[in-house]
Amino acid sequence: MKSTGTVNDLIAGSLGGAGQVIVGQPLDTIKTRAQIAPKGMFKGPLDILKQTARREGVLALYKGMASPLVGIAAVNSLLFASYSASKRLVSPYPTLSLKQTALAGAMAGAANSILASPVEMFKVRMQGQYGSATDQKLRTVFTDMIKDWGFRKGLMRGFWVTVAREIPAYAGFYTAFEFSKRKFSQAYGSQLPVWALLASGSTGGIAYWLACYPFDVVKSRVQLRPVPPTGTPVQYIAHELKAIVAESGVSGLFRGLSPSLLRSIPAAATTFTVFEMTREFLRVETGV
């Protein structure tokens, strides 16, 4: 029975993840370019949107989507399955306190980094191309990273900063998501209307970014570098944080936050609404 429940989580997570990518990719591209573009290239998120559409076409907002679209099914499947397993490890009872929920979310986030790191790395490197003649296809980026840097410094570049991002991010996400769901449940019962799931997912998405954003900026910069960072993870993360502040002030740590928050509303809402509805459908069909 437990294995059937896990499969249900994997299927629901895959469908939710695909919806997240399709809905959120344009704003994700704007966010990433705000983080990694050379200083002075863009005036702000709206200017990124205008220049990208004018110079590269509207479809450029979906640049780098292939990597998360292919990988997000596995990433979200791992995330939801890890979260379900983490909840069982944290407590034998089906309903967790918010503190226990935060711990289970943090554990799931750490596990999720294993797949999220390479998916994000390829996405960032595609989004960091601005329509020049030297732009590479995803296949070439993949081949070059493996050939030049191997598994750890190529495919898994930025892994530890991804871990540093995912732990607080998913602790915040699941805590806010569960808190919102429970508040809605007090008024509407256990079978929440779709809009309540959308609102809960949006709340969780906003909490996700507020909990981790400076680490996301560091991750994008590290993954875009032509060469891998040196030193221990703590050293290169600290060095990158200092470099960002030296270049742009403390506000540089939050560059691109506004499109991230805007993206989180439809993306997270779509992800978790699809997940919850799919899981409920499978629960009825399978009895688990």
N, C-alpha and C positions, 0 to 999 in steps of 0.2 A: 504493500500500500504506500509506503514512504517513497519507493522508487517511482510509482505512478505520479505522486504529488510533485516530485522533483521534475519529472518530464513535463508536467503541466506548467510548472514555473518556467522551464526552458522555452517552451513554445510561446507562452504568453510574453515572456521577455523579448523574444526574437521579433514578434510582431510589434510590440511597443517600441522597440529600438528603431525599427525601420521607419515607423511613423515619426519618431523624434528627428531623425536625420533629414527626412524630406521636408518637414515643416521648419526646422531650425537652421538649416545650412546657410541661407543667405546672411542672416544676422551673425552666425558664427564666423563667416568669412570676414565680415566687417570688424568683428571683435579681434580676430587674429591679426588682421592687417594693422589695426590700431596699436597692437602690442609690438609688432615686429618691423613696421615700415621705418625707413630712415627718417631721422628728425627733419621736419619741414616738408615732407612729401605730401602729407595731408593736413588739413586744418581741423578735422574732427570726424566723427562717425558719418555725418551727413555728407561731408565732402568725399569720404571714401566711397560711399554709395554712388554719388554722382560721377566721380572720376572713373570708377570701375566700370559702370554701365556705359559711359561715353567712350572710353578707350578700348575696353575689352568685350563689351556687349553684356547684356543682362545675364546671360548664362554663366559668365565668369563668377557670379555670386555663388554658383554651385561648384566652383573649382575645389578639388580635393574631396568631393563627396563620395567618390568611388571607394576610398579607403574605409571611411566609417560605415558606408552602406554595406560593404562586404563584411566588415568586421563587427559592426554593431550588434548583429544577431548573437554572435559569440560573446561579445562584451556584456551585453545586457542579460543574456542567459546566465553567464557566470555571476553577474551582480545579483540578480534575483535569487538564484540558487544559493549563492554564498550568504545572502541576507537571511534566507529561510533557515539555512544550516546554523548560522550565527545565533539566530533567535533561540533555536533549540539548545545551543550550547550555553547561552546566557541564562536561560530559565526553562524549567520543565513545564511551565504554565503557558497557555496560548496567548494570554494578554500580558504584555510587558509594560513596566513603568516607562516613563519617558527617558529616565536615565539609562535603563536597560536597553531601550530602543536606540539611544545614541551610541552605546557601546557596540551593539550588534551592527549598526550602520557603519561605524568606524572599521570594524573587522571585515565587513563586506567590501568596503572601499579599498582596504589594503589588498585583499584578494583580487579585486577588480583591476588593480594596476597592472597585473601580469599581462593582460590583453589590451588594456586601454593605452598603455605606453606606446607600443609600436603603431597602433591604429592612429593615435594622435600625432605621432612623429611624421608619418607619411602625409597626413592631412595638412599639417602645418607647413611642410616643405612644398606642397602643391599650392597652398594659399599664398605662400611667399613669393610666387612668380607673378609678374605683372604684365604678361602679354608680350614679352620680347621674343626675338628670334631664337634666343638660347633656352627658352622654356622647355622643360622636359616632361615627358609623359610619366605616369605613375610607374609603369613597368621599368623605365630607365632609372628613375629615382630608387626604386627597390633594388635593382641590380647593382647600381653604383654604391649604395650604402653597404650592402653585404660584401661586395668585392673589395671596397676600400677600407672598411672599418670592422667587418665581421659582425658577430652576433651581439656582443655586449655593448660595444661603442657605436655600432651602426643600427641594427634592428631595435635594440633596447635603449637607445640613447634617451636620456632624460627619465629613466625608470624611477630613480629614487626621488626626484622632485615630483613625479607623478604620484608616488606613494604619499609624499608630504601633502599633496593637494587632495587626494581622494579620501584620506582618513578624516580630516575635519569636514570636508565637503559632504560626505554621506552621513556622518554623524548629524550634521545640521539638517540635511535633506530629510532623512527619515523621521527625525524628531519633529520637525515642522509639519511634515506630511501627516504623521499619526496624530499630532495634536489637533490639526484642522479636521481630520476625519472624525475624531472623537467628539469634537464640538458639534459638528454637523449631525452626528449620530444621536446626540442628545435631543435634537429637534426632529429628526426624520427617521430614526430607527436604523437598523443595520443595513437595510437596502437603500443606499444613498442614491439620490437622483444624479444624473450624469453631470449636471452643472456643479454639484458639490464635489465630485471627484475631480473635475477640471480645476476648481478653485483650490482644492487641497494639493493637487500636483503643482499648480502655479506657486503656491506658498512654499512648497518644498524646494522648487527650482530657484526661487529667490534666495532662500536660506543657503542653498548649495553654494552660490557664488559669493555671497557675503561672508561665508565662513572660510573661503580659501583663495580669494582672487589674486593676491600678490604672488602666490605660488604658481598660479596659472600663467601669469606674465613671465615668470622665471622659466617655467617649462617651455613655453613657446620660443623664447630666445635661445635656450640651450639646444632645443631640437632643430632650430634653423641654422645654427652655427656651421660653418664649413668644416670645422674640426671639433672633435669632442672636447668637453671640459676636462680640466686637470684637477688633481687633488681628490680628497675624500668628498662624498656627497654633501656633508655639512659645510665643508670649505667652499665648494663651488657654488652652492646655493647662497651662502652668505656673501660671497664675492659678487654674484650676480645682483643680489638685492642692493648691495652698496653701489654697484655700477649704475643701476637704474635710478637710485636716488641722486647720485652725482650728476647724471645726465638731465633728469627731468624733475627733480624734487620728489617729495613723498607722493605727489599726485601721479607720478609715473608708475607707481605700483598699482594704480587703479585705472590705467589707460585702457579704454575699451569696455569698462564696466557697464556703461549704460546699454549698449547693444546686447551684452550678456544677460542683463536683467530683462530686457525686452524679449530676448529669445527664450528665456526660461519659462515665460508664461505659456506660449503656445506649445513649446517643445515638451516641457515637463508635463503639462496638462495632457497632451496627446499620448505621451509615453505611458503614464500611469492610468489614464482612462482606458486605453486599449488593453493594457496589462490586466487591470482589475476585471474588465468585462470579459476578456478572453479566459482568464482563470476561472471566473464564475461559471462561464459556459462549460468549460472542461470539467469543473467540479460536478456540475449537474450530470454531464454525460458519462463521467467515469466513476462518480460517487466518492471522489477523493478531493 
